[in-house]
Amino acid sequence: MNILITGAAGFLGARLVRTLLASHTARQHPTRIVAADIVACPIDDPRVDVRVGTIADDTFVASLVDGDTPVVYHLAAVLSGQSETEFDAGMRVNIDGTRSLLEAARRSAARPRFVFASTIAVFGGTLPAVVPEDLIPRPQSSYGAAKAVGELLVQEYSRRGFVDGLAVRLATVAIRPGRPNSALSSFVSGIVREPLAGIDSACPVPLDTRLWISSPGIVTANLIHAAGVPSEALANGRTLHLPGLSVTPAEMLAALEVVGGPAVRARVRHEPDDRVARVVCSWPGALDDARARGLGFSADADVQSVVRQYAAEVGMAPNA
């Protein structure tokens, strides 16, 4: 089974590659993974075919998909912060690149399952407490606008029979290891990751802001599950809210204190940043994920388990 993953050198993409390589089920076990990104995927495995290039390059994209590619994971994107400061780059990658990849899949005639990583940032403005899947997107950022366009493209290419698409609206992934990235939501990981590493951190939004989050392990498992959802189960829509947790920064910091202790919690200060808050506070704090749960997608138990999962993965000994 051949699988294409764009954005394969990123945190989520590389995690998806590793998890697929370790899979032993017939449906998920790949014979080859085409791992495409602007830098080389760091995974050394004979089953990984590393491709370096940008999805803004039509020639590069055309080389990624052939008639033996039944699954495409499209994770590559210019993230929210960079999309706001570099409008043209965001449009080229997030809209033009997505269309180019869909066209490559169309030309392959394989009708692959096309899993498109979308975002809760497609929503904005005045929102209900729990956002339903059929609410009209009104994004308040260039990133969200581009992802909304991508969702419509996946729907249309699926309607025409070119791909068997599924756009999944991911929660903010927390806690991400490593360095902060250009996403405006980067602080959601930072207010846990940095204090546990002995580094001071700042929360730029009000501490009672509702956030929709999911752990890396759950997001990765749900992306893999998305490849196997029967097409007939998507008759009511090709866009799906993946499960998440509705939490506030205050609740995350309380969980941090339980796991790491008061001194660790004290490393986080509230430092308002209007540029970040203006966008992040326009995102929904809770989504109706009942359809996804009914289709077998997974959810985290609670915010404390998310913090404990991160501490365990990076080898930290949490409090009892």
C-alpha positions as protocol buffer text, in pm:
chain_id: "A"
residue {
  index: 1
  type: MET
  ca { x: 0 y: 0 z: 0 }
}
residue {
  index: 2
  type: ASN
  ca { x: 149 y: 334 z: -107 }
}
residue {
  index: 3
  type: ILE
  ca { x: 70 y: 649 z: 91 }
}
residue {
  index: 4
  type: LEU
  ca { x: 155 y: 1011 z: 13 }
}
residue {
  index: 5
  type: ILE
  ca { x: 204 y: 1256 z: 299 }
}
residue {
  index: 6
  type: THR
  ca { x: 267 y: 1625 z: 232 }
}
residue {
  index: 7
  type: GLY
  ca { x: 419 y: 1820 z: 517 }
}
residue {
  index: 8
  type: ALA
  ca { x: 596 y: 1498 z: 619 }
}
residue {
  index: 9
  type: ALA
  ca { x: 894 y: 1672 z: 779 }
}
residue {
  index: 10
  type: GLY
  ca { x: 676 y: 1866 z: 1021 }
}
residue {
  index: 11
  type: PHE
  ca { x: 594 y: 1752 z: 1372 }
}
residue {
  index: 12
  type: LEU
  ca { x: 256 y: 1603 z: 1288 }
}
residue {
  index: 13
  type: GLY
  ca { x: 363 y: 1470 z: 947 }
}
residue {
  index: 14
  type: ALA
  ca { x: 670 y: 1293 z: 1084 }
}
residue {
  index: 15
  type: ARG
  ca { x: 466 y: 1147 z: 1367 }
}
residue {
  index: 16
  type: LEU
  ca { x: 214 y: 1017 z: 1115 }
}
residue {
  index: 17
  type: VAL
  ca { x: 494 y: 857 z: 910 }
}
residue {
  index: 18
  type: ARG
  ca { x: 639 y: 682 z: 1217 }
}
residue {
  index: 19
  type: THR
  ca { x: 299 y: 557 z: 1333 }
}
residue {
  index: 20
  type: LEU
  ca { x: 210 y: 420 z: 991 }
}
residue {
  index: 21
  type: LEU
  ca { x: 545 y: 243 z: 964 }
}
residue {
  index: 22
  type: ALA
  ca { x: 482 y: 77 z: 1301 }
}
residue {
  index: 23
  type: SER
  ca { x: 130 y: -31 z: 1206 }
}
residue {
  index: 24
  type: HIS
  ca { x: 66 y: -402 z: 1158 }
}
residue {
  index: 25
  type: THR
  ca { x: -292 y: -401 z: 1031 }
}
residue {
  index: 26
  type: ALA
  ca { x: -339 y: -490 z: 666 }
}
residue {
  index: 27
  type: ARG
  ca { x: -535 y: -175 z: 585 }
}
residue {
  index: 28
  type: GLN
  ca { x: -285 y: 64 z: 742 }
}
residue {
  index: 29
  type: HIS
  ca { x: 47 y: -109 z: 676 }
}
residue {
  index: 30
  type: PRO
  ca { x: 225 y: 78 z: 394 }
}
residue {
  index: 31
  type: THR
  ca { x: 471 y: -73 z: 150 }
}
residue {
  index: 32
  type: ARG
  ca { x: 593 y: 277 z: 61 }
}
residue {
  index: 33
  type: ILE
  ca { x: 539 y: 625 z: 203 }
}
residue {
  index: 34
  type: VAL
  ca { x: 612 y: 920 z: -23 }
}
residue {
  index: 35
  type: ALA
  ca { x: 717 y: 1180 z: 233 }
}
residue {
  index: 36
  type: ALA
  ca { x: 706 y: 1525 z: 71 }
}
residue {
  index: 37
  type: ASP
  ca { x: 805 y: 1858 z: 226 }
}
residue {
  index: 38
  type: ILE
  ca { x: 1021 y: 2166 z: 170 }
}
residue {
  index: 39
  type: VAL
  ca { x: 1292 y: 1996 z: 380 }
}
residue {
  index: 40
  type: ALA
  ca { x: 1376 y: 1628 z: 402 }
}
residue {
  index: 41
  type: CYS
  ca { x: 1164 y: 1408 z: 626 }
}
residue {
  index: 42
  type: PRO
  ca { x: 1405 y: 1297 z: 904 }
}
residue {
  index: 43
  type: ILE
  ca { x: 1295 y: 932 z: 912 }
}
residue {
  index: 44
  type: ASP
  ca { x: 1547 y: 677 z: 783 }
}
residue {
  index: 45
  type: ASP
  ca { x: 1352 y: 373 z: 664 }
}
residue {
  index: 46
  type: PRO
  ca { x: 1369 y: 190 z: 330 }
}
residue {
  index: 47
  type: ARG
  ca { x: 992 y: 224 z: 297 }
}
residue {
  index: 48
  type: VAL
  ca { x: 1012 y: 604 z: 309 }
}
residue {
  index: 49
  type: ASP
  ca { x: 1060 y: 777 z: -27 }
}
residue {
  index: 50
  type: VAL
  ca { x: 1175 y: 1128 z: 69 }
}
residue {
  index: 51
  type: ARG
  ca { x: 1083 y: 1407 z: -173 }
}
residue {
  index: 52
  type: VAL
  ca { x: 1198 y: 1766 z: -122 }
}
residue {
  index: 53
  type: GLY
  ca { x: 1008 y: 2050 z: -287 }
}
residue {
  index: 54
  type: THR
  ca { x: 718 y: 2287 z: -245 }
}
residue {
  index: 55
  type: ILE
  ca { x: 356 y: 2213 z: -326 }
}
residue {
  index: 56
  type: ALA
  ca { x: 349 y: 2559 z: -480 }
}
residue {
  index: 57
  type: ASP
  ca { x: 548 y: 2398 z: -767 }
}
residue {
  index: 58
  type: ASP
  ca { x: 307 y: 2219 z: -1002 }
}
residue {
  index: 59
  type: THR
  ca { x: 584 y: 2005 z: -1153 }
}
residue {
  index: 60
  type: PHE
  ca { x: 693 y: 1882 z: -811 }
}
residue {
  index: 61
  type: VAL
  ca { x: 333 y: 1807 z: -710 }
}
residue {
  index: 62
  type: ALA
  ca { x: 267 y: 1615 z: -1033 }
}
residue {
  index: 63
  type: SER
  ca { x: 557 y: 1382 z: -948 }
}
residue {
  index: 64
  type: LEU
  ca { x: 408 y: 1280 z: -613 }
}
residue {
  index: 65
  type: VAL
  ca { x: 90 y: 1096 z: -715 }
}
residue {
  index: 66
  type: ASP
  ca { x: 48 y: 799 z: -946 }
}
residue {
  index: 67
  type: GLY
  ca { x: -209 y: 529 z: -1009 }
}
residue {
  index: 68
  type: ASP
  ca { x: -75 y: 326 z: -718 }
}
residue {
  index: 69
  type: THR
  ca { x: -146 y: 588 z: -449 }
}
residue {
  index: 70
  type: PRO
  ca { x: -471 y: 496 z: -275 }
}
residue {
  index: 71
  type: VAL
  ca { x: -424 y: 736 z: 18 }
}
residue {
  index: 72
  type: VAL
  ca { x: -311 y: 1100 z: 24 }
}
residue {
  index: 73
  type: TYR
  ca { x: -262 y: 1294 z: 348 }
}
residue {
  index: 74
  type: HIS
  ca { x: -241 y: 1665 z: 275 }
}
residue {
  index: 75
  type: LEU
  ca { x: -84 y: 1830 z: 582 }
}
residue {
  index: 76
  type: ALA
  ca { x: 148 y: 2083 z: 417 }
}
residue {
  index: 77
  type: ALA
  ca { x: 52 y: 2444 z: 487 }
}
residue {
  index: 78
  type: VAL
  ca { x: 175 y: 2792 z: 562 }
}
residue {
  index: 79
  type: LEU
  ca { x: 55 y: 2830 z: 921 }
}
residue {
  index: 80
  type: SER
  ca { x: -166 y: 3099 z: 1069 }
}
residue {
  index: 81
  type: GLY
  ca { x: 96 y: 3350 z: 1184 }
}
residue {
  index: 82
  type: GLN
  ca { x: 297 y: 3336 z: 861 }
}
residue {
  index: 83
  type: SER
  ca { x: -21 y: 3348 z: 652 }
}
residue {
  index: 84
  type: GLU
  ca { x: -112 y: 3677 z: 819 }
}
residue {
  index: 85
  type: THR
  ca { x: 228 y: 3836 z: 759 }
}
residue {
  index: 86
  type: GLU
  ca { x: 298 y: 3677 z: 416 }
}
residue {
  index: 87
  type: PHE
  ca { x: -36 y: 3681 z: 236 }
}
residue {
  index: 88
  type: ASP
  ca { x: 93 y: 3575 z: -107 }
}
residue {
  index: 89
  type: ALA
  ca { x: 294 y: 3282 z: 29 }
}
residue {
  index: 90
  type: GLY
  ca { x: -11 y: 3161 z: 219 }
}
residue {
  index: 91
  type: MET
  ca { x: -234 y: 3179 z: -88 }
}
residue {
  index: 92
  type: ARG
  ca { x: 21 y: 3000 z: -309 }
}
residue {
  index: 93
  type: VAL
  ca { x: 66 y: 2709 z: -73 }
}
residue {
  index: 94
  type: ASN
  ca { x: -266 y: 2682 z: 107 }
}
residue {
  index: 95
  type: ILE
  ca { x: -497 y: 2736 z: -190 }
}
residue {
  index: 96
  type: ASP
  ca { x: -300 y: 2694 z: -513 }
}
residue {
  index: 97
  type: GLY
  ca { x: -96 y: 2405 z: -371 }
}
residue {
  index: 98
  type: THR
  ca { x: -408 y: 2224 z: -251 }
}
residue {
  index: 99
  type: ARG
  ca { x: -572 y: 2263 z: -592 }
}
residue {
  index: 100
  type: SER
  ca { x: -254 y: 2140 z: -763 }
}
residue {
  index: 101
  type: LEU
  ca { x: -244 y: 1829 z: -543 }
}
residue {
  index: 102
  type: LEU
  ca { x: -610 y: 1756 z: -610 }
}
residue {
  index: 103
  type: GLU
  ca { x: -541 y: 1789 z: -983 }
}
residue {
  index: 104
  type: ALA
  ca { x: -250 y: 1545 z: -955 }
}
residue {
  index: 105
  type: ALA
  ca { x: -479 y: 1300 z: -777 }
}
residue {
  index: 106
  type: ARG
  ca { x: -741 y: 1351 z: -1047 }
}
residue {
  index: 107
  type: ARG
  ca { x: -493 y: 1277 z: -1326 }
}
residue {
  index: 108
  type: SER
  ca { x: -383 y: 958 z: -1151 }
}
residue {
  index: 109
  type: ALA
  ca { x: -733 y: 813 z: -1203 }
}
residue {
  index: 110
  type: ALA
  ca { x: -685 y: 618 z: -879 }
}
residue {
  index: 111
  type: ARG
  ca { x: -959 y: 811 z: -694 }
}
residue {
  index: 112
  type: PRO
  ca { x: -750 y: 809 z: -373 }
}
residue {
  index: 113
  type: ARG
  ca { x: -883 y: 876 z: -27 }
}
residue {
  index: 114
  type: PHE
  ca { x: -772 y: 1238 z: 7 }
}
residue {
  index: 115
  type: VAL
  ca { x: -746 y: 1336 z: 374 }
}
residue {
  index: 116
  type: PHE
  ca { x: -723 y: 1715 z: 399 }
}
residue {
  index: 117
  type: ALA
  ca { x: -610 y: 1864 z: 729 }
}
residue {
  index: 118
  type: SER
  ca { x: -836 y: 2161 z: 787 }
}
residue {
  index: 119
  type: THR
  ca { x: -879 y: 2374 z: 1097 }
}
residue {
  index: 120
  type: ILE
  ca { x: -1121 y: 2525 z: 1345 }
}
residue {
  index: 121
  type: ALA
  ca { x: -994 y: 2862 z: 1215 }
}
residue {
  index: 122
  type: VAL
  ca { x: -1248 y: 2837 z: 929 }
}
residue {
  index: 123
  type: PHE
  ca { x: -1493 y: 2973 z: 1188 }
}
residue {
  index: 124
  type: GLY
  ca { x: -1509 y: 3323 z: 1329 }
}
residue {
  index: 125
  type: GLY
  ca { x: -1737 y: 3604 z: 1432 }
}
residue {
  index: 126
  type: THR
  ca { x: -2025 y: 3547 z: 1672 }
}
residue {
  index: 127
  type: LEU
  ca { x: -2040 y: 3175 z: 1742 }
}
residue {
  index: 128
  type: PRO
  ca { x: -2268 y: 2947 z: 1943 }
}
residue {
  index: 129
  type: ALA
  ca { x: -2123 y: 2782 z: 2253 }
}
residue {
  index: 130
  type: VAL
  ca { x: -2091 y: 2456 z: 2058 }
}
residue {
  index: 131
  type: VAL
  ca { x: -2032 y: 2495 z: 1684 }
}
residue {
  index: 132
  type: PRO
  ca { x: -2220 y: 2250 z: 1456 }
}
residue {
  index: 133
  type: GLU
  ca { x: -2059 y: 2107 z: 1143 }
}
residue {
  index: 134
  type: ASP
  ca { x: -2303 y: 2283 z: 912 }
}
residue {
  index: 135
  type: LEU
  ca { x: -2242 y: 2635 z: 1045 }
}
residue {
  index: 136
  type: ILE
  ca { x: -2132 y: 2863 z: 761 }
}
residue {
  index: 137
  type: PRO
  ca { x: -1758 y: 2937 z: 796 }
}
residue {
  index: 138
  type: ARG
  ca { x: -1670 y: 3303 z: 848 }
}
residue {
  index: 139
  type: PRO
  ca { x: -1292 y: 3293 z: 897 }
}
residue {
  index: 140
  type: GLN
  ca { x: -1116 y: 3589 z: 1055 }
}
residue {
  index: 141
  type: SER
  ca { x: -768 y: 3504 z: 923 }
}
residue {
  index: 142
  type: SER
  ca { x: -602 y: 3435 z: 590 }
}
residue {
  index: 143
  type: TYR
  ca { x: -515 y: 3085 z: 710 }
}
residue {
  index: 144
  type: GLY
  ca { x: -875 y: 3009 z: 799 }
}
residue {
  index: 145
  type: ALA
  ca { x: -1000 y: 3152 z: 469 }
}
residue {
  index: 146
  type: ALA
  ca { x: -760 y: 2935 z: 269 }
}
residue {
  index: 147
  type: LYS
  ca { x: -858 y: 2622 z: 460 }
}
residue {
  index: 148
  type: ALA
  ca { x: -1226 y: 2696 z: 399 }
}
residue {
  index: 149
  type: VAL
  ca { x: -1152 y: 2715 z: 27 }
}
residue {
  index: 150
  type: GLY
  ca { x: -966 y: 2384 z: 55 }
}
residue {
  index: 151
  type: GLU
  ca { x: -1266 y: 2218 z: 217 }
}
residue {
  index: 152
  type: LEU
  ca { x: -1489 y: 2326 z: -72 }
}
residue {
  index: 153
  type: LEU
  ca { x: -1235 y: 2199 z: -324 }
}
residue {
  index: 154
  type: VAL
  ca { x: -1222 y: 1859 z: -153 }
}
residue {
  index: 155
  type: GLN
  ca { x: -1601 y: 1846 z: -153 }
}
residue {
  index: 156
  type: GLU
  ca { x: -1623 y: 1936 z: -524 }
}
residue {
  index: 157
  type: TYR
  ca { x: -1347 y: 1700 z: -641 }
}
residue {
  index: 158
  type: SER
  ca { x: -1520 y: 1423 z: -445 }
}
residue {
  index: 159
  type: ARG
  ca { x: -1861 y: 1508 z: -592 }
}
residue {
  index: 160
  type: ARG
  ca { x: -1713 y: 1479 z: -940 }
}
residue {
  index: 161
  type: GLY
  ca { x: -1555 y: 1143 z: -855 }
}
residue {
  index: 162
  type: PHE
  ca { x: -1195 y: 1261 z: -894 }
}
residue {
  index: 163
  type: VAL
  ca { x: -1101 y: 1176 z: -533 }
}
residue {
  index: 164
  type: ASP
  ca { x: -1264 y: 1014 z: -232 }
}
residue {
  index: 165
  type: GLY
  ca { x: -1206 y: 1311 z: -5 }
}
residue {
  index: 166
  type: LEU
  ca { x: -1245 y: 1388 z: 362 }
}
residue {
  index: 167
  type: ALA
  ca { x: -1165 y: 1727 z: 515 }
}
residue {
  index: 168
  type: VAL
  ca { x: -1102 y: 1697 z: 887 }
}
residue {
  index: 169
  type: ARG
  ca { x: -1111 y: 2004 z: 1107 }
}
residue {
  index: 170
  type: LEU
  ca { x: -831 y: 1949 z: 1355 }
}
residue {
  index: 171
  type: ALA
  ca { x: -831 y: 2091 z: 1704 }
}
residue {
  index: 172
  type: THR
  ca { x: -524 y: 2282 z: 1818 }
}
residue {
  index: 173
  type: VAL
  ca { x: -261 y: 2013 z: 1872 }
}
residue {
  index: 174
  type: ALA
  ca { x: -124 y: 2025 z: 2226 }
}
residue {
  index: 175
  type: ILE
  ca { x: 125 y: 1961 z: 2357 }
}
residue {
  index: 176
  type: ARG
  ca { x: 376 y: 1988 z: 2070 }
}
residue {
  index: 177
  type: PRO
  ca { x: 740 y: 1918 z: 2161 }
}
residue {
  index: 178
  type: GLY
  ca { x: 1030 y: 2121 z: 2028 }
}
residue {
  index: 179
  type: ARG
  ca { x: 1044 y: 2490 z: 1947 }
}
residue {
  index: 180
  type: PRO
  ca { x: 748 y: 2726 z: 1896 }
}
residue {
  index: 181
  type: ASN
  ca { x: 625 y: 2746 z: 1536 }
}
residue {
  index: 182
  type: SER
  ca { x: 457 y: 3025 z: 1337 }
}
residue {
  index: 183
  type: ALA
  ca { x: 102 y: 2926 z: 1433 }
}
residue {
  index: 184
  type: LEU
  ca { x: -82 y: 3188 z: 1636 }
}
residue {
  index: 185
  type: SER
  ca { x: -192 y: 2900 z: 1860 }
}
residue {
  index: 186
  type: SER
  ca { x: 169 y: 2808 z: 1940 }
}
residue {
  index: 187
  type: PHE
  ca { x: 133 y: 2943 z: 2294 }
}
residue {
  index: 188
  type: VAL
  ca { x: -118 y: 2666 z: 2375 }
}
residue {
  index: 189
  type: SER
  ca { x: 171 y: 2421 z: 2380 }
}
residue {
  index: 190
  type: GLY
  ca { x: 419 y: 2677 z: 2509 }
}
residue {
  index: 191
  type: ILE
  ca { x: 240 y: 2741 z: 2838 }
}
residue {
  index: 192
  type: VAL
  ca { x: 298 y: 2375 z: 2928 }
}
residue {
  index: 193
  type: ARG
  ca { x: 608 y: 2275 z: 2732 }
}
residue {
  index: 194
  type: GLU
  ca { x: 836 y: 2563 z: 2836 }
}
residue {
  index: 195
  type: PRO
  ca { x: 757 y: 2558 z: 3212 }
}
residue {
  index: 196
  type: LEU
  ca { x: 817 y: 2182 z: 3227 }
}
residue {
  index: 197
  type: ALA
  ca { x: 1156 y: 2250 z: 3067 }
}
residue {
  index: 198
  type: GLY
  ca { x: 1239 y: 2519 z: 3324 }
}
residue {
  index: 199
  type: ILE
  ca { x: 1168 y: 2809 z: 3087 }
}
residue {
  index: 200
  type: ASP
  ca { x: 939 y: 3104 z: 3153 }
}
residue {
  index: 201
  type: SER
  ca { x: 640 y: 3138 z: 2921 }
}
residue {
  index: 202
  type: ALA
  ca { x: 357 y: 3383 z: 2847 }
}
residue {
  index: 203
  type: CYS
  ca { x: -11 y: 3338 z: 2773 }
}
residue {
  index: 204
  type: PRO
  ca { x: -121 y: 3609 z: 2525 }
}
residue {
  index: 205
  type: VAL
  ca { x: -498 y: 3557 z: 2555 }
}
residue {
  index: 206
  type: PRO
  ca { x: -736 y: 3592 z: 2851 }
}
residue {
  index: 207
  type: LEU
  ca { x: -709 y: 3296 z: 3086 }
}
residue {
  index: 208
  type: ASP
  ca { x: -1080 y: 3220 z: 3047 }
}
residue {
  index: 209
  type: THR
  ca { x: -1058 y: 3187 z: 2665 }
}
residue {
  index: 210
  type: ARG
  ca { x: -1215 y: 2863 z: 2548 }
}
residue {
  index: 211
  type: LEU
  ca { x: -976 y: 2653 z: 2335 }
}
residue {
  index: 212
  type: TRP
  ca { x: -1047 y: 2334 z: 2138 }
}
residue {
  index: 213
  type: ILE
  ca { x: -744 y: 2105 z: 2177 }
}
residue {
  index: 214
  type: SER
  ca { x: -635 y: 1749 z: 2110 }
}
residue {
  index: 215
  type: SER
  ca { x: -318 y: 1561 z: 2196 }
}
residue {
  index: 216
  type: PRO
  ca { x: -68 y: 1461 z: 1925 }
}
residue {
  index: 217
  type: GLY
  ca { x: -135 y: 1092 z: 1985 }
}
residue {
  index: 218
  type: ILE
  ca { x: -509 y: 1127 z: 1939 }
}
residue {
  index: 219
  type: VAL
  ca { x: -474 y: 1350 z: 1632 }
}
residue {
  index: 220
  type: THR
  ca { x: -235 y: 1102 z: 1469 }
}
residue {
  index: 221
  type: ALA
  ca { x: -464 y: 808 z: 1543 }
}
residue {
  index: 222
  type: ASN
  ca { x: -760 y: 999 z: 1401 }
}
residue {
  index: 223
  type: LEU
  ca { x: -576 y: 1087 z: 1081 }
}
residue {
  index: 224
  type: ILE
  ca { x: -500 y: 719 z: 1028 }
}
residue {
  index: 225
  type: HIS
  ca { x: -862 y: 630 z: 1104 }
}
residue {
  index: 226
  type: ALA
  ca { x: -977 y: 888 z: 847 }
}
residue {
  index: 227
  type: ALA
  ca { x: -824 y: 683 z: 565 }
}
residue {
  index: 228
  type: GLY
  ca { x: -1058 y: 395 z: 637 }
}
residue {
  index: 229
  type: VAL
  ca { x: -1394 y: 567 z: 691 }
}
residue {
  index: 230
  type: PRO
  ca { x: -1635 y: 416 z: 436 }
}
residue {
  index: 231
  type: SER
  ca { x: -1732 y: 653 z: 156 }
}
residue {
  index: 232
  type: GLU
  ca { x: -2101 y: 583 z: 210 }
}
residue {
  index: 233
  type: ALA
  ca { x: -2070 y: 716 z: 566 }
}
residue {
  index: 234
  type: LEU
  ca { x: -1979 y: 1057 z: 419 }
}
residue {
  index: 235
  type: ALA
  ca { x: -2297 y: 1103 z: 219 }
}
residue {
  index: 236
  type: ASN
  ca { x: -2407 y: 1386 z: 453 }
}
residue {
  index: 237
  type: GLY
  ca { x: -2085 y: 1581 z: 412 }
}
residue {
  index: 238
  type: ARG
  ca { x: -1716 y: 1544 z: 341 }
}
residue {
  index: 239
  type: THR
  ca { x: -1611 y: 1783 z: 620 }
}
residue {
  index: 240
  type: LEU
  ca { x: -1583 y: 1646 z: 971 }
}
residue {
  index: 241
  type: HIS
  ca { x: -1511 y: 1790 z: 1316 }
}
residue {
  index: 242
  type: LEU
  ca { x: -1247 y: 1571 z: 1475 }
}
residue {
  index: 243
  type: PRO
  ca { x: -1299 y: 1518 z: 1850 }
}
residue {
  index: 244
  type: GLY
  ca { x: -1136 y: 1755 z: 2095 }
}
residue {
  index: 245
  type: LEU
  ca { x: -1142 y: 1896 z: 2447 }
}
residue {
  index: 246
  type: SER
  ca { x: -1286 y: 2236 z: 2533 }
}
residue {
  index: 247
  type: VAL
  ca { x: -1049 y: 2391 z: 2788 }
}
residue {
  index: 248
  type: THR
  ca { x: -927 y: 2732 z: 2902 }
}
residue {
  index: 249
  type: PRO
  ca { x: -566 y: 2836 z: 2959 }
}
residue {
  index: 250
  type: ALA
  ca { x: -656 y: 2856 z: 3329 }
}
residue {
  index: 251
  type: GLU
  ca { x: -762 y: 2490 z: 3323 }
}
residue {
  index: 252
  type: MET
  ca { x: -446 y: 2392 z: 3136 }
}
residue {
  index: 253
  type: LEU
  ca { x: -234 y: 2573 z: 3395 }
}
residue {
  index: 254
  type: ALA
  ca { x: -421 y: 2402 z: 3678 }
}
residue {
  index: 255
  type: ALA
  ca { x: -340 y: 2067 z: 3516 }
}
residue {
  index: 256
  type: LEU
  ca { x: 20 y: 2181 z: 3475 }
}
residue {
  index: 257
  type: GLU
  ca { x: 38 y: 2254 z: 3847 }
}
residue {
  index: 258
  type: VAL
  ca { x: -98 y: 1908 z: 3931 }
}
residue {
  index: 259
  type: VAL
  ca { x: 154 y: 1740 z: 3702 }
}
residue {
  index: 260
  type: GLY
  ca { x: 457 y: 1964 z: 3752 }
}
residue {
  index: 261
  type: GLY
  ca { x: 401 y: 2141 z: 4083 }
}
residue {
  index: 262
  type: PRO
  ca { x: 346 y: 2505 z: 4189 }
}
residue {
  index: 263
  type: ALA
  ca { x: 695 y: 2620 z: 4094 }
}
residue {
  index: 264
  type: VAL
  ca { x: 641 y: 2500 z: 3736 }
}
residue {
  index: 265
  type: ARG
  ca { x: 302 y: 2673 z: 3718 }
}
residue {
  index: 266
  type: ALA
  ca { x: 461 y: 2996 z: 3844 }
}
residue {
  index: 267
  type: ARG
  ca { x: 679 y: 3014 z: 3531 }
}
residue {
  index: 268
  type: VAL
  ca { x: 375 y: 3118 z: 3322 }
}
residue {
  index: 269
  type: ARG
  ca { x: 267 y: 3481 z: 3321 }
}
residue {
  index: 270
  type: HIS
  ca { x: -32 y: 3644 z: 3154 }
}
residue {
  index: 271
  type: GLU
  ca { x: 100 y: 3887 z: 2892 }
}
residue {
  index: 272
  type: PRO
  ca { x: -178 y: 4010 z: 2658 }
}
residue {
  index: 273
  type: ASP
  ca { x: -96 y: 4029 z: 2287 }
}
residue {
  index: 274
  type: ASP
  ca { x: -377 y: 4188 z: 2086 }
}
residue {
  index: 275
  type: ARG
  ca { x: -243 y: 4054 z: 1754 }
}
residue {
  index: 276
  type: VAL
  ca { x: -268 y: 3694 z: 1876 }
}
residue {
  index: 277
  type: ALA
  ca { x: -585 y: 3738 z: 2081 }
}
residue {
  index: 278
  type: ARG
  ca { x: -774 y: 3905 z: 1797 }
}
residue {
  index: 279
  type: VAL
  ca { x: -745 y: 3589 z: 1585 }
}
residue {
  index: 280
  type: VAL
  ca { x: -737 y: 3312 z: 1847 }
}
residue {
  index: 281
  type: CYS
  ca { x: -1037 y: 3451 z: 2036 }
}
residue {
  index: 282
  type: SER
  ca { x: -1238 y: 3440 z: 1710 }
}
residue {
  index: 283
  type: TRP
  ca { x: -1200 y: 3061 z: 1696 }
}
residue {
  index: 284
  type: PRO
  ca { x: -1464 y: 2829 z: 1843 }
}
residue {
  index: 285
  type: GLY
  ca { x: -1407 y: 2696 z: 2193 }
}
residue {
  index: 286
  type: ALA
  ca { x: -1611 y: 2380 z: 2140 }
}
residue {
  index: 287
  type: LEU
  ca { x: -1728 y: 2185 z: 1835 }
}
residue {
  index: 288
  type: ASP
  ca { x: -2005 y: 1932 z: 1787 }
}
residue {
  index: 289
  type: ASP
  ca { x: -1798 y: 1618 z: 1722 }
}
residue {
  index: 290
  type: ALA
  ca { x: -2080 y: 1364 z: 1762 }
}
residue {
  index: 291
  type: ARG
  ca { x: -2065 y: 1249 z: 1399 }
}
residue {
  index: 292
  type: ALA
  ca { x: -1691 y: 1180 z: 1421 }
}
residue {
  index: 293
  type: ARG
  ca { x: -1729 y: 990 z: 1747 }
}
residue {
  index: 294
  type: GLY
  ca { x: -2005 y: 786 z: 1587 }
}
residue {
  index: 295
  type: LEU
  ca { x: -1767 y: 700 z: 1303 }
}
residue {
  index: 296
  type: GLY
  ca { x: -1509 y: 563 z: 1547 }
}
residue {
  index: 297
  type: PHE
  ca { x: -1278 y: 861 z: 1593 }
}
residue {
  index: 298
  type: SER
  ca { x: -1111 y: 897 z: 1935 }
}
residue {
  index: 299
  type: ALA
  ca { x: -1091 y: 1172 z: 2198 }
}
residue {
  index: 300
  type: ASP
  ca { x: -867 y: 1256 z: 2492 }
}
residue {
  index: 301
  type: ALA
  ca { x: -1009 y: 1184 z: 2837 }
}
residue {
  index: 302
  type: ASP
  ca { x: -930 y: 1521 z: 2997 }
}
residue {
  index: 303
  type: VAL
  ca { x: -675 y: 1803 z: 2998 }
}
residue {
  index: 304
  type: GLN
  ca { x: -468 y: 1649 z: 3277 }
}
residue {
  index: 305
  type: SER
  ca { x: -418 y: 1336 z: 3068 }
}
residue {
  index: 306
  type: VAL
  ca { x: -296 y: 1556 z: 2781 }
}
residue {
  index: 307
  type: VAL
  ca { x: -34 y: 1720 z: 3004 }
}
residue {
  index: 308
  type: ARG
  ca { x: 70 y: 1385 z: 3151 }
}
residue {
  index: 309
  type: GLN
  ca { x: 104 y: 1235 z: 2803 }
}
residue {
  index: 310
  type: TYR
  ca { x: 345 y: 1510 z: 2703 }
}
residue {
  index: 311
  type: ALA
  ca { x: 548 y: 1479 z: 3024 }
}
residue {
  index: 312
  type: ALA
  ca { x: 579 y: 1104 z: 2971 }
}
residue {
  index: 313
  type: GLU
  ca { x: 681 y: 1139 z: 2605 }
}
residue {
  index: 314
  type: VAL
  ca { x: 965 y: 1378 z: 2685 }
}
residue {
  index: 315
  type: GLY
  ca { x: 1082 y: 1170 z: 2981 }
}
residue {
  index: 316
  type: MET
  ca { x: 974 y: 1401 z: 3263 }
}
residue {
  index: 317
  type: ALA
  ca { x: 867 y: 1252 z: 3595 }
}
residue {
  index: 318
  type: PRO
  ca { x: 535 y: 1414 z: 3687 }
}
residue {
  index: 319
  type: ASN
  ca { x: 409 y: 1459 z: 4041 }
}
residue {
  index: 320
  type: ALA
  ca { x: 215 y: 1169 z: 4183 }
}
